[in-house]
């Protein structure tokens, strides 16, 4: 227990010195609330923030964020399906009323490439802007991801590679804009979007941009 506490304190101190603040303390869901809980919702297990099998829906930060850099690590199981909501409202479908950055194992039989549209791949602005593929590690391995929202500019880096670099103003199709009014939102909650499959998170931290 002492060793775990020391690790958590050291991690928090490091995050603060480089301008990042922790979103998850490794011991509780303080600073978060859940909407539309599915089954057990989200749990804390051995210092990890976990969406268990049969769990999920929206675990949202109490604070709202406009412009930021969000860093975290995640680990998938085969066919894991999750997401990161950004600038999300409390109510409504996050992927349309806010934005969802896809978190997905796209190598298994359930979500294999032949079953996905390009804008459904991991790291995509879900249903809107596709991400590059080929940088997601195999299920069971930890991945490092960074999401930057700076005004209308959204970037996603995965394991050191930029897989999405987009300006939201490039989306001009009337049908897409009508379906996704959240693209116009300037701030909102950050959310973990669980869909009944296990996904593990750690080292969630954020740096607010001016």
N, C-alpha and C positions, 0 to 999 in steps of 0.2 A: 504494500500500500504506500509506504514512504517513497519507494522508487517511482511509482506511477505519479504521485503528487509532485515529486521533483521534476519529472519529465514534463508534466503539464505546465508547471510554473515556468520552466526554462523555455518551453515553446511559446508561451504567452509573452514572455519578456522579449524574445527574439522577434516575434511578430510586431510588437509595439515599436521596437527600435528601427525597423525598416518601414515604418509608416502604416503597417497593417495591424488591425485589431481582430482578436478572435471572435468568431460568431458562435463557437461551440466550445464549452469548457471541458469536455471529455467526461463529465460526470452527471450532467443533468440536461434537461431541455429548457433551462432558463433562457429567456430572450426569444422564445419561439411559442407559437400557438398552432393548434391543428384545426383544420376545417374539413368537414365531410369525412371524418375518420373511417377508414376501412379496416375492419378486424382490429388487430392490436395497434394499428397506426404506425408510429415510429418509436424505437426503443434505444436505450443506451446500453451497449454491451462491451465490456472490457476496453473502455475508452473510445469506442466507435459509435457513431450515430448510424443507426441501422433501420432500413425499411425491411421488415421481415417478409417471408412468404405469406401471402394472404393479407398483408398489411398495406398501409399507405394512405393515399389521397394527399392533401396539401398541408405540409408543415411549413409555416410561414414565420419570417422574422417579425418581431414586434415593431421594429423600426422600419421606416421606409427609406429607400435610397434612390437617388436620381442618377448621378454619374459616379462610377466606382470601378475598381479592379477587384474581382472576386477570385481567390485562389482556393483550391481544395484538392484532395485526393479521393479517389473512389475505386471500388473493386466490384466487379460484376460476377454473377454466376451465369451459366449458359441460359440464354434467352431472357436475361434481366431487362426490364423496361422501366425507366425512370425519367426524370427530367428536372431541369433547373428553371424555375419561373423567375423572370426579372421584370421590374416595374409592374408588378402584378397587383391588381385590386384584391381585396379580401373575398369578394363574391364574384361569381361568374366563372366561365371557362378560361383558365389562365392562358392557354395557347392562343386564344382569340382576343380576350379582353386585356391581356398583358402580352408577354412574349414567353415562349418556352424554348430553351436550348436543350435539344434532345440528348438523353443519356440512354444508351441502348447497346446490347450485344447483338450485332448484326451478322454474326458468323454462324449462328445456330439454325436449326430447321424452322423455328417459329418465325424469325424475322430475317431470314436469309436475303441476300441482295436481290434475288428475283422477285421477292415479295414486297419490296420497298420502292417508293418513289424517291428520287434524289433528295428532295427536301425533307425526307424522314430519316436520313442517315445521322449517325451520332455527330453531335456538334452543330447540326443545322438549326437555324431559326425555324422551329417546327412548322411545316406546311407552307413555308414562305421562301427561305433562302437556303440552298443546299451547301453542305460543308464538304471539304475534301476528305477522302477516305484513305485508309492504309496506315494509320498511325495509332489505332486503338490496340492495346495489348490483349492477349488472350484472357478469357474468363479465369478468375482466380489470381490474377496479377494486379498490382496496384498501378493506377494511372494518375498522372498529375495534369490538372486542367486549370486554365485561367480564362475568365470571361471579363472583358472590358466593355463597359457601356459609357461612352463619352459623347454626350449629345446624341446626334443621329448616327454616330459611328459605333459599330458593334464588331468586336474581334473575339475569336476563340482560339486559344493555343492549347494543344494537346501533346503532352510528352515532348515539349520543346519545339513543336512544329505549329505554324499558323495554319489552321484548317478552315477558318472563316474570317474574312475581312470585308465588311460590307457597310455601305451607307444606306440607311433605311429609305432615303429619298429615291433610291434606285427602283424601289417597288412602286410601279405606276399602274398596274392592271386594276381596273375599276372593281372587278369581282373580288380580287384578293384584298384590296383596301376595305371593301365593304364587309368582308368576312372577318377581317383582322383590325378592328378599330384600335386595338391595343398598341399597334405600331406607332400611334401618335402620342402615347402616354409619355410623360416626362419623368415620372417617379412612381414608386410603388414598393411593395414588399418583394423580398427574395424568398423563393419557395422551393422546397424539395417536393417533387411530384411523384408519389409512389403509385404503382399500378399492379399491386398484387404479386410482385416478384422481389427477391432479395437483392438489395444493393447496400453496400457499406460505404460510409464516408468518414474522413478524418481530416484534421488540419484545415478546417474551414476558417478563412480569414478574409478581411476586406480592408481596402484602402479607399477612402472617400476622395473623389476628385472635385476640384472647384467647379 
